[in-house]
Amino acid sequence: MMPELIREIAVDRVLLLRLNRPEKRNALATPLLESLAAALAEADRDDDIRAVVLTGNDKVFAAGADMDELAAAASHDELESPRFRAWSAIRSFPKPLIAAVEGWCLGAGMELMLSADLVVASEGARFGQPETNLGIIPGAGGTAILPRLVGRSLAMEMVLTGEPIGAERALSAGLVAKVVPDGEA
């Protein structure tokens, strides 16, 4: 079985973490989030690592939460659940975290991207919070972090309609720092 998170040194002192659940469109199941949090904690302790780049594949950064896992979860899960702890650890990573986004970046995947300090997107990247289409709301920061980055109007449009936006609109709204040709993010 292939690892769900691939670690490699991308360039001198930069760790590359690649989400690797292609059969699930890199859906963010709790074990993957825990692996990511552990890899970031390890990178924090390693003085040779100066920054981390987080990416997916050419078709999808991450298509959201693992809906099968969420459907099976009890509705009374505590805030100190493993999933919540993993999200907290990811958000508190102290070194520069760069998201390199190609393809779809949806739901919890977008919320993961929002945890990054810098976002580079390919021209074909698409960003969205489609939870409304499932009768739920963004639960991992989309409703709190997104408006601070792009303003209330665009955040409300994205959350309430569930319609994705393209890379150029994300750039003009301040959601991403740079747009590069497909295959270069």
C-alpha positions as CSV (number, residue, x, y, z in Angstrom):
1,M,0.0,0.0,0.0
2,M,1.3,3.4,-0.9
3,P,1.6,6.1,1.8
4,E,-1.1,8.7,2.0
5,L,1.5,11.4,2.6
6,I,4.7,11.4,0.6
7,R,7.7,13.2,2.1
8,E,10.8,14.3,0.1
9,I,13.3,17.2,0.1
10,A,12.2,19.4,-2.8
11,V,15.2,21.7,-2.8
12,D,17.8,22.7,-0.3
13,R,16.2,22.8,3.2
14,V,12.6,22.7,1.9
15,L,10.4,19.7,2.7
16,L,7.8,18.7,0.1
17,L,4.7,16.9,1.5
18,R,2.4,15.4,-1.2
19,L,-1.1,14.3,-0.4
20,N,-1.4,10.9,-2.0
21,R,-4.9,9.5,-1.9
22,P,-5.7,9.7,-5.7
23,E,-8.5,7.1,-5.5
24,K,-10.3,9.4,-3.0
25,R,-9.2,12.7,-4.7
26,N,-7.0,13.4,-1.7
27,A,-9.9,13.5,0.6
28,L,-8.8,14.5,4.1
29,A,-9.5,11.6,6.4
30,T,-8.4,11.9,10.0
31,P,-5.4,9.5,9.5
32,L,-4.1,11.7,6.7
33,L,-4.5,14.8,8.8
34,E,-2.7,13.2,11.7
35,S,0.1,12.1,9.3
36,L,0.4,15.7,8.0
37,A,0.4,17.1,11.6
38,A,3.1,14.6,12.6
39,A,5.2,15.4,9.5
40,L,4.9,19.2,10.3
41,A,5.9,18.6,13.9
42,E,8.9,16.6,12.8
43,A,9.8,19.4,10.3
44,D,9.5,22.0,13.1
45,R,12.0,20.0,15.2
46,D,14.5,19.7,12.3
47,D,16.7,22.7,12.1
48,D,17.7,21.7,8.5
49,I,14.2,22.3,7.3
50,R,13.4,25.9,6.7
51,A,10.0,25.7,5.0
52,V,7.5,23.1,3.9
53,V,5.6,22.9,0.6
54,L,2.3,21.1,0.7
55,T,0.8,19.8,-2.6
56,G,-1.5,17.2,-4.1
57,N,-1.4,16.1,-7.7
58,D,-2.0,17.7,-11.1
59,K,-5.8,17.1,-10.9
60,V,-6.6,17.8,-7.3
61,F,-5.0,19.4,-4.3
62,A,-7.6,18.0,-2.0
63,A,-11.3,17.5,-2.8
64,G,-12.5,18.0,0.8
65,A,-13.1,15.9,3.8
66,D,-13.5,12.2,3.6
67,M,-17.3,12.1,3.5
68,D,-17.5,8.4,4.4
69,E,-15.6,9.0,7.6
70,L,-17.7,12.1,8.5
71,A,-21.0,10.2,7.9
72,A,-19.9,7.5,10.2
73,A,-18.8,9.9,13.0
74,A,-21.0,10.6,15.9
75,S,-22.6,14.0,15.9
76,H,-21.4,14.6,19.4
77,D,-17.7,14.4,18.7
78,E,-15.7,16.5,21.1
79,L,-13.5,19.5,20.2
80,E,-10.6,17.4,21.4
81,S,-11.1,14.7,18.8
82,P,-8.1,13.4,16.9
83,R,-9.3,15.4,13.9
84,F,-9.6,18.6,15.8
85,R,-6.2,18.1,17.3
86,A,-4.7,17.5,13.9
87,W,-6.2,20.7,12.5
88,S,-4.9,22.7,15.4
89,A,-1.4,21.3,15.0
90,I,-1.4,22.0,11.3
91,R,-2.6,25.6,11.8
92,S,0.1,26.3,14.4
93,F,3.1,25.2,12.4
94,P,5.6,27.9,13.0
95,K,7.8,27.7,9.9
96,P,6.7,29.0,6.4
97,L,4.0,26.6,5.0
98,I,3.5,27.0,1.2
99,A,0.5,25.4,-0.6
100,A,1.1,24.6,-4.2
101,V,-2.3,24.1,-5.7
102,E,-3.1,22.4,-9.0
103,G,-6.6,21.3,-10.0
104,W,-9.5,21.2,-7.5
105,C,-9.2,22.6,-4.0
106,L,-12.5,22.1,-2.3
107,G,-14.1,22.1,1.1
108,A,-11.6,20.9,3.8
109,G,-9.0,20.9,1.1
110,M,-9.5,24.7,0.7
111,E,-9.5,25.0,4.5
112,L,-6.1,23.2,4.5
113,M,-4.9,25.6,1.9
114,L,-6.1,28.5,4.1
115,S,-3.7,27.2,6.8
116,A,-0.7,28.0,4.5
117,D,1.3,31.2,4.8
118,L,1.6,31.4,1.0
119,V,-0.4,29.9,-1.8
120,V,0.8,29.4,-5.4
121,A,-1.8,28.2,-7.8
122,S,-1.8,26.8,-11.3
123,E,-3.9,28.6,-13.9
124,G,-6.3,25.7,-13.9
125,A,-6.8,25.6,-10.1
126,R,-10.4,25.9,-8.8
127,F,-11.3,26.8,-5.3
128,G,-14.6,26.2,-3.6
129,Q,-16.6,25.6,-0.4
130,P,-19.3,23.3,-1.8
131,E,-20.5,22.0,1.6
132,T,-23.7,24.0,1.2
133,N,-24.6,21.6,-1.6
134,L,-24.4,18.8,1.0
135,G,-26.5,20.6,3.5
136,I,-23.6,21.4,5.8
137,I,-21.3,24.4,6.4
138,P,-17.5,24.6,6.1
139,G,-16.3,23.2,9.5
140,A,-12.6,23.5,9.4
141,G,-12.2,27.2,9.3
142,G,-13.8,28.2,6.0
143,T,-16.4,30.4,7.6
144,A,-13.9,32.1,9.9
145,I,-10.7,32.4,7.9
146,L,-12.0,32.9,4.4
147,P,-13.8,36.3,5.0
148,R,-10.6,37.7,6.6
149,L,-8.7,36.9,3.4
150,V,-11.1,37.7,0.6
151,G,-13.7,39.9,2.3
152,R,-17.3,39.2,3.4
153,S,-19.0,39.4,0.0
154,L,-16.8,36.9,-1.8
155,A,-16.7,34.6,1.2
156,M,-20.5,34.7,1.5
157,E,-20.8,34.0,-2.3
158,M,-18.5,31.0,-2.1
159,V,-20.0,29.5,1.1
160,L,-23.7,30.1,0.3
161,T,-23.7,29.2,-3.4
162,G,-21.0,26.5,-3.3
163,E,-19.8,27.7,-6.6
164,P,-16.0,27.5,-7.2
165,I,-13.8,30.3,-8.4
166,G,-10.8,30.1,-10.7
167,A,-7.2,31.0,-10.0
168,E,-7.3,34.5,-11.5
169,R,-10.3,35.5,-9.4
170,A,-8.6,33.9,-6.3
171,L,-5.5,36.0,-7.1
172,S,-7.4,39.2,-7.5
173,A,-9.3,38.5,-4.2
174,G,-6.0,37.9,-2.3
175,L,-6.7,34.2,-1.7
176,V,-3.5,33.2,-3.6
177,A,-0.2,35.0,-3.9
178,K,0.8,33.9,-7.4
179,V,-0.7,32.1,-10.4
180,V,1.7,30.0,-12.5
181,P,1.2,27.9,-15.7
182,D,-0.4,24.5,-15.2
183,G,2.2,21.9,-14.1
184,E,4.4,24.5,-12.4
185,A,2.7,24.9,-9.0
